[in-house]
């Protein structure tokens, strides 16, 4: 009985410590988001006073009027949506087209190619050689520069390859007997059976492309081609918000801090709204794709 009591107490203490750690971690993760949205909805006087923003202080939406009234914000939206939608589609398509043959042992050089995929995860050309290649191919200051250099992600490729290798080979054999070629098998059998894995890497690709700041900073020069993360950086770093078309009557009732907070929310909310629609595929695809190496 004494041993059981000691074990029970130890388990209880461990559970309490784990719970407290998770609560602190949750607060550390959630509070910046709560602070930003409440600051964006607060009036200029409250923003100037600063402090904790657990709720909006002096509810005011003038910051959103100012931000959404900027033509550069809307051009950034259009550019981000274009890059995210097109980039996600071509990345998932080409990753799946490469992962499928690499999941088949009958393909010559399969082991070597899989090894090269893993090698590319550890070593790459670096920033300067990649920039020189992008410039030499005429992609500089174009949206394709944000898509083509990262067309196939080795990590996503390995996830899909593992998923494809779990699909029973008898399905492909039956289709082959019926006269289907490899492309037809891929698009009519493999793709429909892989919705969970495809949704998972689609989410990862879309989130990365939507939030991609570094590549946009390197490759884009024309402000009309800026994506939202780069536009957010311009707003945060700009000494004169009028240069970014952030002006008008609402500016008199806002501050730089509320403008920045509103811009952050405008940039962040779209990707948060998309996530619930594919959440049910996310965990399933990640787990199934990790069964085999």
N, C-alpha and C positions, 0 to 999 in steps of 0.2 A: 504493500500500500504506500509506503514511504517513497519507494522508487517511482511509482506511478505519479505521486503528488509532485515530485521534483520535476519529472518530465512534463507534466501538465503545466506547471508554472513556467518552465523554460519555453514551451511552445506558446504560452500566452504572452510572455514578454516579447518573444520574437515577432508575434503577430502584431502587437501594439507598436513596436518599433517600425515594422514594415509599413503599417498603416500611416503612422506619423510621417514617415519619409515620403510616401506617395502623396499625402496631403500637401506637404511643403512643396514637393515637385510640381503638383498640379497648380498650386497658387503661383509658383514662379513662372509657369508656362502660360497660364490663363490671364494673369493680371496685366501684363503689357498690352494684350489685346483689349481687355476691358478698359484700361486707362486710355488707350488711343481712341476708341470709339466714344467714350464719354467726353474726352477732351474735344473731339471734333464737333460734339453737340452742345458744347458749353459756350457761353458768351465771352467776349473779349476780356471783360474785367476779371472773371474767374480764371481764365487762362493766364493772365498776367500775374495773378496772386500765386498760382501754382499749387502744389500740395497733392494729396491723394484725390483721385477721381473715381470713387466707387459708383457714383451716379452723376449724370450731367448736372452741371451747376449753372443755372440760368439758361434753360433750354433754348438753343438758337441753331438754326440750320443755314445761316448766311454763309458759312464756310463752304458748304456743299453747293450753294448757288454760285459762289465765286469760282470754285474748282470746275464744276460742270459747265460753266459759261466760257471756259477757255477752249479755243479751237485746237490747241496743242494737246489737250487731254483727250479730246475726241479722236484726233488723228492717231494718238498713241493707242487708244482703244482699238481702232480699226487695224492698225499695224500688229498689235499683240494678238488679236483674234486671228488674223491672217496667218501669222507665223505659227501660232499654236495649233490651229486646225490643220493647215497644210503639213507642218512639220510632224505632228503626231501621226497623221495618216501615212506619210511616206516612211517614217521611221518604223512604224509597226509593220508595214507591208514588206520592206526590205529586210528587216530583222527576221520576220517569219520565213521569207524566201530563202534566207541563208541558214536559218536554224533547222529547217526541215531536212535537207540533205545531210547536214552534220549529225542528225540523230540516227542515221542509217549506217550500219556497219558495212553494208555492201558498197558504199561509195568509196572509191579509191582515194587514198590520202586523207581519210577522215580523221585519223588520230593526229596526223601532222597539223591539219587545219584547226582542229580543236586546241592543240597546243599553242598555235599562233594566236588564237583568240585569247587564251589565258595570258600569253606573253604581252599582248597589247594592253591588258589591264594594268600591267606593272610598268611598262615602258612606252613612251610616246615621243614624238618629235619635239615637243615643247612649243612655247608660245610664239617665238620669233619665226622658226621654220614654218609653222602653220600659217602665220600672218603673211609670210612671203608667198606661200602657195595660193592663199586666197587672193592676194593682190595680182599674182601672175595669171590667174584664171579669170580675172575680170569681175570677181564677185564682191570686191570692196565697195562698201556703201550700198549694198543691196540686201534684201531680206533673206536671200538664199544663202548668204554667208552665215546666217544664224542656224541654218538647217543642214546643209550638205556636209560641213566638216564633222558633224556629230550624227551622221545619218544612221549608223548602226552602233548601238551601245553594247559592248562585250558582256556586261552584266545581264542586260535584258536578253541577249542572245543565248546565254547559258540557261536562263530561266525557261525560255521557250524550247530550247533543245531538249532539256530534261522533261518538259511536259510532253513534247511530241514522242519521245522515246517510251512514254508510259501508255500510249495509245496501242491497243492490240493490233498486231500485224495481220491478223486474220481478216480484218476489215479491208485492208489494202489488197490482200490477196484475192478476196472475193470480187472487188472492183476490177482488178486486173484481168481476172477470168472473164468478166463481162465486157472487156474491151476498153476500159478506161486507161488513159495514159497518166503519167505522173502529175501533170498540171491539173487535170480534171480531178484526180484523187485529192490533190492538195486543196483546191478551192471548194469542192463539193462534200468532202468527208472530213478532212483534217481541220479546216478553218471552223466549220460549224461546231465541232466537238471541242474547240479550244477557246470558246468565248470567255471563260473565266481567266485564263492566262493572258489572252489578248487584252481584256479589259484592265487587267492589272498593269501591264506594261504601258498601256495607253494612258492610264492615270499618271504613272511615273513620268512619262515623256511630256504629257501636257503640263504638269506642274513645273517641270524643269524649264520648258520653253517659255511658259508664262512668266516665270520668275528670273529668267536668264538676263542678268545685268552685265556680267563681265564681257561676254562675247559681243553684246550690243555696244558696249563702251569702246571696244577695240575696232570694230568693223564699220560702225555707222557714224556718219559725219553730218549728214543733212538732218536738221531738226524735224522736218516734216516726215522723216522715216523712222523717228525714234519710237521705240516700244515703251510701254508704261513704266517698267522699272527704271529705264534710263530717264524718262520724263520726271519720275519721282526724285531721282538724284539731282536733276536740274533744279527742281523746285526747292529742295532742301539746301542746295549749295548756292542758289542765286541770291545776290544781295538786293536785286531789284525785281520783284515779282511781276512788274508791269512788262518786262521783257518777255515773259511767258504768257502774255495776254491775260494775266490774273489781275483784273482791275474792274472798276465800276463802282456803283453806289454801295454794294454789299461789302466792299473792301473797307469802308469806314467803320463797319461794325464787327470786323474780324481782326485777328492778329496773325503774325507769321506762323505761330505754333498751331493755331487751330486750322490754318490752311494746310500745313504739313500733315496734321492728323487726318483731316478729311481726305487728302490725296492718298494717304496710306490705305484708308478704308476703301476708297474707290478702286485701288489697284488690287486689294486682297479679296474683296467680297465675291467677285465672279467665280474664282476657282473654288471657293468654299461652297458656293451654291451648286456647282457641278458634282462635287464629291458624293452627296447622298444618293445620286442616281446610279452610281457604279460601286457603291460601298459593298453590296452583297457579293460582288465578284472578287473584291480585293483580297481578303484573307484566303478564300478558297483557291484562287489562282496562285498566290504566293506559296501556300503550303504544298499544293500538288506539284508545282514546278520544282520544289526542293527535295522531292523524294529520292531522285537519283542524281548522281554527280556527273 
